[in-house]
Amino acid sequence: MIEQGKSTGHDGQRRGWLSLPITTLKLWAALNGISFNGVEVEPLPNKGLAVVAKQELPDDSDTPLMIIPQDMVLSVEGVQRFAKADKYLREVLDATGEYGRTARGAILIFLLMQVTYLCPDMKEKIGVSNSWTEYLKFLQTVPLPTFMSDEERTLVVGTSLEAALNAKLKSLSREFDHLRSSTETIPWCQRCWWDAETGLLTLEDWKHVDAMYRSRALQLPGTGDAMVPCLDMTNHSSGDQTVAAYETDVDGNGLLLLRDGKHLDPGDEITITYGDEKGACEMVFSYGFIEESMKSAGTLFLPLDIPDDDPLRKAKQTVSTAAPGVRLTLLGGRIQWESPYVWLICVNEEDGLEFKIEQTTDGSRELRVSWKDEDFRDTSDLEKWLRLEPLWDVFQLRAVCTLQERVQAQLRRLYESERDVQELGDLIGGFGDSATWDTLMRLRELEAELLEQAYREFEEEVT
């Protein structure tokens, strides 16, 4: 449904029913109270759409570059406001329960409802048009990893994106199944979305609204996760290259502000940061690209698993409150690692780790964990107790050895996949979308460098 709506002609021009020329954005913005002050949205070579200065913007200017009215900000509260005038949207939000009350759930459902309203192949008109309905036509499809073909996914084997992508695809499938099971008894949902003959909704459509949200959502101060029209067309740059920031005023309006000390000439691009701390994998995962200036993978997350022969494996998995993995980050030329989970892997009953089942006040039973009679509920507290032990150096060595083995396994998987990657490249000469090929090859290179350095530094500690 959405893929057809975003289709392009042989000349690359967007012609689907879910497309509008960007030249009409300024008119749409004016009709909806969005003001541009010295900037416009226009295409740039090799960058797609961008926010560009149309006049000199001095560094002492206090005038916002954009002002987006509070009622145009799409947050969970904004979706609830729209639902007051749209009984179809309200039905789906209510049917999905707690999921429909989260920012992600509410916004994805809202986007899906706008697509349903716009789709010309629907046999009946569903939903209510609002200020966001036409805006969806301006949004370009971002090539996120969730759209990768089986061939393209060969390139992520051995990278930290492989596990993240697999988990995301499973999560999207679970969300889609929840949407279906929650709404298939609603008559119009059954007819328009799920019926074998008349239903048009597919998992690919859910991937599309997920991509719209993930690639554009901002943590708006005072609002939380939200989509902010027009402001969300501002591209990313990090460090000193970032020239603008987003904020809210006392009335909840979204603002795009020139940063102190930044002076722009006509034609200069306005950029914000999507998060300077994000590593190469997260940039590809959420935005589909790696910044040209990025010289390192920055940070990556590797899953960790408790060995099958650990007699406390199930108990440890049950009580853990930590992400089951390790984050490796390059800081000041050295690898820093963070993993509360690894300490659970490295200690057992003979060291002082204890598990017991206690009865709670409501009569139920609960598994509790302690270190030498000191209860802890947060897995990150375990390291604190271990540091006080005479055998701390031993525990630390166990952790480093465990992490070195994990890094070695990741490198081995990355190296072993090189032949498949090379054969694929020779067979098809790279993908039709060379940007995707280049991005994934660069991710492989950057992560290999970080992993190799991590292995060397762990080896230094072990010896």
N, C-alpha and C positions, 0 to 999 in steps of 0.2 A: 504493500500500500504506500508507505512513505518513500521507498526507493523509487517507485514509479513517479510519485509526486515531485521528487527532486531530480528527475532525469534531465540530461542535457542532450543537445543535438550533436551532429558530427563536427560542428564548428566550435564545440565547447560551450555554447551559450545555453543557459538554463531555460528549459521550456516546459517543465512539468507543472501540474496544477498547484504544487506547493512551492512555487518560485515567483519572485518579483524582481525586476531590475533594481540594483542598488541605487540608481539615480532617483528613485521615488521615495527613498528612506527619509530624506529631509522633510518632505511633505507630510509623511506619516507621523514623524516625530512632532512636527509643529501642531498637527491636529490633536495630538495626545499630550500636549503641554510640556514636551521635552525640548529644552533649549540648548543650542550649540553656540558657543561663544568663541569665534575665531578658529573653529575646527570643523572638519567634515569627515564622513566615512567614504572612502573610495578605494578601488583596487590598486595595489602596488605590484610591480613586477616580482615574480617568484615569492610573493608573500600572501597573496590573496587579499582579503579586505583588511583595511587598516584605518586608524584615526589619524588624520593628517592636519597639520597647521595650515591655515589658509591666509594667515597674516602674521606679522611679527608678534611674538608673545614674550614680553619682557619678564625678567625674573622677579620683578617687584610687583607683579600684578596679583591682586587678591580675588579677581573675578574667576569663578569656576569655569572650566572649559566645557563642562556639561552639567546640567541640572535635570535630574529625573524625578518627577513627582512621586511622593510616597505611595500613592495608589497604583503606580505603574510597576513598583518593585514586586517581583513574584517570589514571595516567601510563603511559608505555611499559612500565615495569617492572611496573606493576599489571596491564596487559593480559597480559604474559607469565605472571604468576602465575595469572590466570584460565585461560589456555590450557593449563596443566598438568592441569586437570580437565575440559577441553572439547576433545575431539579434532576437532570440527568447526571450532572457532575456530583451532586449531593448523594444520589443513589449509590454511585460507585465508591465514593469516599466512605460512606457508612458501611457498605458491604465488606470492604477490605479491612475494617476494624482498626487495630492499632497501627498497622502499616500506613493507612490513609491519613493518620494523624502526625506522621513524621514529615519533616521537610522534604526528604527525598521522595517518599511515597506520594505525598500530596501533589508535588510539582510534576512528577512523571505522569500521574493520572491526569492532571490538568492538561499537559501537553498532548497526551493521547486523545483527550476529548476534543481539543481544537482540531487535530488531524481528522478525527472522525467527522466533525462538523463540515470540514472543507472537502473531504473526499467526494468527487463527483460520481463514484461508482456505488456509493451507498444507495440502497433502494428507498430509504426514507431519511428525512432531515432530523439529525440527532444533535441536541445541544443548543447553546446560545452563543451568538457571535459577541465578542468583546474586544477590548483594545489590543489584546495579545494575538487574536486570531490571525490578523494580517501580518504581524511581526514575524511569525514563524516562517513566512515565505521568504524572508530576507536571510535566514540562517543557513549557512553553508554546511554541508556534511563534513564533519571532521573525521579523518581516516584513523580512528582509534583501533587498537589491536583486536578488539572484539569483532571487527569486520574482516579480519584476516582470513584468507583461504587456507586450506590445508597445506598448500605449497608454501605460502608465506610463513606459516607457523613453524616450518622447518628451521627458519632463521632464528627463532627465539629459543631453540633447544640449547640448554646449558647456560642460559642467562637467567637472572633472577626474574625476568618478565615471564618465563615459562610457567612457574608455579603461580604467580599472581594472575596471569591470564586464565589458567585452568580454573582457579578458584572463582574468578569473576564470571566466567561462562556458566559455572554451576550455580552461582548466586542469581544470575539473570534468569536462568531456567526455573529456579525455585520461585522467584518473584512472579514470573509469568504464569506458572502453574497456580500460584496463590490467587492471582488476579482472575484466572479462569474459574477456579473452584468457587471463588467468592461471588462471581457475577453471572454464572451460567444460568441461574434460576431467574434472573431479571429478564423479562421477555425481550426487550429491545437489544440487550447485550447478546442474548442467544441468537437473535436474528442477524444482527449486524456484525458481530465479532466471531461467534463460535460455530454457527451452523455450518455443516459440511458443504452446503450448496450456496448459501447466501452470506456466510461469514467471511470477513476479509482480514481479520487480525492475525498476525503471525509473530513468532518469536523475533524475527528480523525487525519488525516494527518496534518491538520493545527495546531492542538494541539501539535503534535510532533515537528514541526519546531519551534513553540512558545517555547516549553520546551528546545529545543537545544539552542535557543537564550537567554532566560531569565536566565537559570541556568549557563550560561557561559559568558555572556556579561560583559565587564569591562568598567569602565570609564577611558580610557587610556589618560594620560596627553598629551595635544596638539592634540588629535585626537577625543576624545569624546567616545560615545558608540561604542564598537567594540568587535569582537571575535578575539582572538589571539591564533592560533593553538599551541598546546603543553603546552604553559603557562596556558591555560584554564583547564588543568588537575591537576593543583595545588589545593590541598584541603584547607579548611578554618580552622583557629584557631584564637582566639582573645587574646588581651592583650599581656602579656609577652611570651605566647606560639607561637606567630607569629614570624617566623624566616626569612621571606623574604618579599620583596616588588616588585611591578612592576613599570616600568618607561619607558620613551622613550629617545633616544639620539637625538643629533642634526640632524641626518638624518631621524628621524621618525621611527627607528627600535624599536621594543618592547624588553625590557630587564627584566630579572628576577634577582634581586640583593639580596645578603645576607645582612641582617640588621646589623648595627653596634653592636658589642658585642656578636654576635652569632657564636658559634663554633660547627660544626657538625662532627660526626663520621660516618663511612660507615654504611649504613642501616637506618640512621635517616631520618625522613620524612621532606621534605620542605613544609612549609605552608605559605599562605598569609592570609590576612583578607578580608572577603567579606563586612566588615562594622561592627565595634565593636558596633556601636550605634543601630544596627538592633535588634528588639525584637524577641521573640520566634515565633510569628505569621508570621512575614515577612520572617524569615529563612525557615519555613515550606512552605510558599507560593512560594518563589522563588527558594529554593534549596532542599526542601523535607526532611529536617532533623532539629533537634535541637542539638546544641553543648552540649556534655556531661557535660562540666563545667558550663553551664548556670543554675543558681540557682533561677532565677526569670524570669517572662515573659518579664521583662525589660520595654517594652512599647507596648501599643495597641491602636487602633483607634476604637471608637464607633460612628456609624452614629447618627446624631441628626435630628429631624424633627420639623418644626414649627407647632404648634397645628392647627387642622382643623378649630377651632372656632376663630382663630386670623383673624380679618377683613383685615389685611395687609399681609396675608400669601403669596399670589401670587406676590405682589409687592416686598416683601422681597426676595423671591426666585429669582425674575428677576434681582435685582440689586446686589445680593451677589457675591462677588469675592472670598469668603472663602470656603474651603472644608466643607460640611455640617456635621460636627461631632466634636468630642473632642478627643484629644490625651492625654492619661494618661501615665506617665512615672515615674518609681521609681528611684529617685536620692537621695543619701545620706540617705537612709532609709525612706524617705518620698515621698508621691505621689505629683508630679507636674502635673498640667493640662494646656492645651493650646487649646483655641477654640475661635477664632474671631467670629465664627458663633453664639455662644451662646448669645452674646450681642444683636444681631438682634432679637433673640427670646424673650429677657427679657424686651425690651422697645417698646413703641407704641406712637401714636400721643399725648396722654395726657401727656407723659413724655417730648416730644420735637422732636420726630422723624417725619420727614416730607417727603412727596413724591410729585413730580410735573413733569408734562410733558412739555418738552421744544423742540422748533424747532431748528434743527441743520442748519449749513450753506448750506448743500446740499438739504435742504427742508424736510428731514425726521424728525420724532418725536422720542424723546428719554426720557425714564423715569429716573429722577434724584432723588437722596436721599440726605437729609441734616439733621444735628442736630442743631436745633435752628438757622437756617439760615446759618450754616456753611456747605457748600457742601463737600462731600467726595466720592471718587470713589472706594477707597480700603476699604473693610469691616474692615480690621484690624485697620483702623484709628478711628473707632467708640469708641473703648475702651479708646483711648486717650482723647476724648471729655468727656466721662462719668466720667473719673477720676477727672475732674475739677469741677464736679457738687457737690453741697451741699448734694445731695441724693446718692452720690457714694456708701456709705455703704448699702443702700437699693438695689441698682442695683446689687452690689456684692452678697448680700444675695439671690436675685432672681436667679442669675447665679448658685450659689452653690446648691440651692434647685433643680433647673432644672437638674443639673448634677447628684445629688444624686439619684433623681428619675430614671434617665437613667441607672445608675449603678445598682440600685435595680432591674430594669426590666431585665437587662442582666443577673444578678445573678439568678433571678427567672427562666429565660429560660434555663440557664445552669443546675440548679438543677432539673427542671422538665424533662429534657432529660435524666437524670441518669438512670431512669428505663428502657427506651428503649435501652440505651447503655448496661446495665447489661443483659437484655434479649437477646440482640444480641450476647453478649459474651458467655452466657450460651448455646445458640442455636448452634453456630458454633465453639465455643472454640477459639475465636480470628480468625483473617483473615489468609489466607495462607501466606501472607506477614506479618510476625510478626513484622518487623521493622515499617511498616505503623501503625499497631495497637499500638505499644509502643510509637511511636512519637505522635500520636494524643491523646492518653491517658495522656501523659506528658504535652501536650499543655493545655488540659482541667484543669489539676491540677495547673499548673503555673498561668494560667489566673484567675482561681477561687481565688487563694491567692491574686493576685494583686487587683482584684475587691473588695474582702472583705476588704482589707486594705483601698482602696479608699472610700468605704462606711463609714467605721469607722471614717476616717479623715474628711469627709464631715459632718458627724453627729456632730463631735466636733465643727466644724465651725458654724453650724446652732444653736447649743445650747449655 
